[in-house]
Amino acid sequence: MIDEVAVINLELVVRRTKDVDLGEAAAILTATLGRGDLLRWLAGSDSSEVDALRLCRRIAGVELGYLHFAGEAMIDNGQGGIIAWTSSQSQLNEQHRQVVADSRQVRLRAPSATFGDRLLSIERASLEHRPTEPHLHLAYLAVLPQRRGRGIGRALLAELHRRADEDGVLAHVDVPDVRAMEWFKAQGWQAGEPFDVPDGGPRLWPMTRPPAPVSVS
């Protein structure tokens, strides 16, 4: 007998995002991020819940547009999940990479300087704790709340694992709570010492996954 997770994974098709997917992907990311203390900190104490969600949706669109271009962003076939990562070994040359980074910073700050600056402060703090060797950094893994528990997140994460194994590099992520840390541990990841984002930001746990050994036939 095949259980529900297996059935869903058999039907799940994960593919790279296209331009037409970015609106749906931003909605999924907003539904995942749009709750809890992290969003309240990002938006600032003066923002109402409605304003914070609106800002989150706009910022999510900017982030996924950037990752669609400068990294890898993948979506499933309507199951409500997305995953996006960047590589420390970017294919862009230094000048082009700086132009893209500057454009992203301007676009992140346009809806709200507070939200944009705080999101960028998370990234700066993260960079100080990332591996020095080549790696893939998992920027976002999001599944609609009503679709969780069906194996969608694991199926999406398997795409990152596959790419990291093919490239022979580490995978890296920063997680915001112990529950997420335990979930990643169950997928074969290892946790490091936590660090705090400045200015009252969240505590994050850096986690890594080594590439699978190359099989010798």
Order of alpha helices (4+ residues) and beta strands (2+ residues): alpha-beta-alpha-alpha-alpha-beta-beta-alpha-alpha-beta-alpha-beta-alpha-beta-beta-beta
